[in-house]
Amino acid sequence: MKRRKLAIATLTAAVLAGGGTAAAFAVQNGDGEGDRDDAAQARAAKVTISQAIDTALGAAPGTVTGAGLDDAEWEVDIHGRDGDRHDVTLDAATGKVTSTERSDGDGRAPSAQDAPVTAALAAEAAESAVPGTVTSVELDHADGPGNALVWEAEVQGLDGREHELTVDAKSAKVSTEARKASGAESDEDGEHGDGRDHDGGDHDGDDD
């Protein structure tokens, strides 16, 4: 999960700096080659994220705080019942556990024990919102009053694009803004990727 955590942190910073739209374009348009690699990985994965989570919990009982697909492997982070944090890696094609390591973890990371919605339920909610293959879920604090717990989810959609969603860790509600941003059609320069088509076409092409 370390490489995926870095990517998620980068996207989160982009959301805070640009209000979310810029990050949505980064996820959708990417660098071309990276998007194709992600799509290929999602297609090649015979094991779903929910199956990977179940298997990982069998190897290290506890509460999952994140799971992600990386280099044809599922990497699952678990806050163990023994009080330690565990990194469990599984082959995405066979579901076989390839490694289990104890981790010092991140003392600032939120506790999944405070999240009624589990990682598996968050993945299910994300896939219901955007049909496709869920490639990552990560527990985090939302920006704003109260710093509510949310699951940041990534879905390789059936439309061939990667979508980033936010799932409330208490209600499993998928963020409306995130869904609009991830589904917005954008121009090459990103000028019209703000979902304005949802407001109707009366103002399209109006001159000042």
C-alpha positions in Angstrom: 0.0 0.0 0.0 3.0 2.4 0.4 3.0 3.4 -3.3 -0.7 3.8 -3.4 -0.7 5.8 -0.2 1.7 8.2 -1.8 -0.6 8.6 -4.8 -3.6 9.1 -2.6 -1.8 11.7 -0.5 -0.9 13.5 -3.6 -4.5 13.5 -4.9 -5.8 14.6 -1.5 -3.4 17.6 -1.6 -4.7 18.5 -5.0 -8.3 18.4 -3.8 -7.4 20.7 -0.9 -5.6 23.1 -3.2 -8.0 23.1 -6.2 -11.4 22.3 -4.8 -11.5 18.7 -6.2 -11.9 19.4 -9.9 -8.2 19.4 -10.8 -7.7 16.1 -8.9 -10.6 14.6 -10.8 -9.0 15.4 -14.1 -5.7 14.0 -12.9 -7.5 10.7 -12.1 -9.4 10.6 -15.4 -6.8 11.8 -17.9 -3.6 10.7 -16.1 -0.5 10.2 -18.2 -2.1 7.8 -20.6 0.4 5.0 -20.1 -0.3 4.9 -16.3 -4.1 4.7 -17.0 -3.6 1.8 -19.4 -1.5 0.0 -16.9 -4.1 0.4 -14.2 -6.8 -0.8 -16.5 -4.8 -3.8 -17.5 -4.1 -4.7 -13.8 -7.8 -4.4 -13.0 -8.7 -6.8 -15.9 -6.0 -9.3 -14.9 -7.1 -9.4 -11.3 -9.1 -12.6 -10.8 -9.5 -11.8 -7.1 -11.8 -9.0 -6.1 -10.9 -6.5 -3.4 -13.6 -8.0 -1.1 -12.1 -11.5 -1.6 -8.6 -10.1 -0.9 -9.8 -8.5 2.3 -11.4 -11.7 3.5 -8.3 -13.7 2.9 -6.0 -11.1 4.5 -8.2 -11.1 7.6 -7.8 -14.9 7.8 -4.0 -14.4 7.8 -4.0 -11.4 10.3 -7.3 -11.0 12.2 -8.3 -7.5 12.9 -9.8 -4.4 11.1 -8.8 -3.4 7.6 -7.8 0.2 7.2 -6.9 0.1 3.5 -6.5 -2.2 0.5 -5.1 -1.6 -2.9 -4.1 -3.3 -6.2 -0.5 -2.7 -7.1 1.8 -4.6 -9.5 -0.6 -7.6 -9.8 -0.8 -7.9 -6.0 -3.4 -6.9 -3.4 -1.8 -5.0 -0.5 -4.0 -5.0 2.6 -3.4 -2.9 5.8 -4.8 -4.3 9.0 -5.0 -3.0 12.5 -4.6 -6.4 14.2 -6.4 -7.7 17.2 -3.0 -8.1 18.8 -2.6 -4.3 18.7 0.0 -4.3 15.9 -0.4 -3.2 12.3 0.0 -5.8 9.6 0.7 -5.6 5.9 -0.7 -8.6 4.0 0.2 -9.1 0.4 -1.8 -11.4 -1.9 -1.4 -12.6 -5.5 -4.2 -10.8 -7.4 -4.6 -13.8 -9.8 -4.6 -16.7 -7.3 -5.6 -15.0 -4.0 -2.6 -16.7 -2.3 -1.0 -14.8 0.6 2.6 -14.1 -0.5 3.7 -12.1 2.6 2.6 -11.0 6.0 4.6 -8.3 7.8 4.2 -6.3 11.0 4.3 -2.6 10.5 4.9 0.3 12.8 2.0 2.0 10.9 1.2 5.7 11.1 0.3 7.1 14.5 -1.8 9.8 12.7 -3.8 7.3 10.8 -7.5 7.0 11.8 -8.7 3.9 13.6 -11.0 1.7 11.6 -12.6 0.6 14.8 -14.3 4.0 14.8 -15.8 3.4 11.3 -19.0 1.4 11.3 -18.7 0.9 7.5 -16.0 -1.6 6.8 -13.5 -1.6 3.9 -15.5 -4.3 2.2 -18.8 -2.4 2.5 -17.1 0.8 1.3 -15.9 -1.0 -1.8 -19.4 -2.3 -2.4 -20.9 1.2 -2.1 -18.2 2.6 -4.5 -18.9 -0.1 -7.1 -22.6 0.5 -6.8 -22.1 4.2 -7.5 -19.7 3.6 -10.4 -19.8 0.1 -12.0 -16.4 -1.4 -12.6 -13.5 -2.8 -10.5 -12.7 -1.3 -7.2 -8.9 -1.1 -7.0 -8.4 0.8 -3.8 -10.0 1.8 -0.5 -8.3 3.8 2.2 -9.6 5.2 5.5 -8.9 8.9 6.0 -10.2 12.0 7.7 -12.3 14.3 5.4 -11.4 17.9 5.1 -13.8 20.2 6.9 -15.6 20.6 10.2 -15.4 17.6 12.4 -12.9 15.8 10.2 -15.4 13.0 9.6 -14.0 9.5 8.7 -14.3 8.6 5.1 -13.2 5.9 2.8 -11.3 7.1 -0.3 -12.1 4.6 -3.1 -10.8 4.2 -6.6 -12.8 2.4 -9.3 -11.6 1.3 -12.7 -14.9 2.0 -14.4 -16.6 0.0 -17.2 -16.2 3.2 -19.2 -12.4 2.6 -19.2 -11.7 5.5 -16.9 -10.5 5.6 -13.3 -12.8 7.2 -10.8 -12.1 8.5 -7.3 -15.0 8.5 -4.8 -15.5 9.3 -1.2 -17.6 7.0 1.0 -18.9 8.1 4.4 -17.5 5.7 7.0 -20.6 5.9 9.1 -23.4 5.9 6.5 -21.8 4.4 3.4 -23.1 7.4 1.5 -21.0 8.2 -1.6 -20.1 11.8 -1.9 -22.3 13.6 -4.5 -19.5 16.0 -5.5 -17.0 13.2 -5.9 -19.4 11.2 -8.1 -20.1 14.3 -10.3 -16.4 15.1 -10.6 -15.4 11.5 -11.5 -18.1 11.2 -14.1 -17.7 14.7 -15.6 -16.7 14.9 -19.3 -13.7 17.1 -19.8 -12.2 19.0 -22.8 -8.5 18.5 -23.6 -7.6 21.6 -21.6 -10.0 20.8 -18.7 -12.0 24.0 -19.1 -15.4 22.4 -19.1 -15.0 19.5 -16.7 -17.1 21.1 -13.9 -20.2 19.1 -14.5 -22.1 22.1 -15.9 -24.1 19.9 -18.3 -26.1 18.9 -15.3 -27.4 22.5 -15.1 -28.8 22.4 -18.6 -27.5 23.8 -21.9 -29.0 27.3 -21.8 -25.7 29.0 -20.9 -23.5 26.9 -23.3 -21.5 29.2 -25.6 -23.0 32.4 -24.2 -20.9 35.5 -24.8 -20.2 38.0 -22.1 
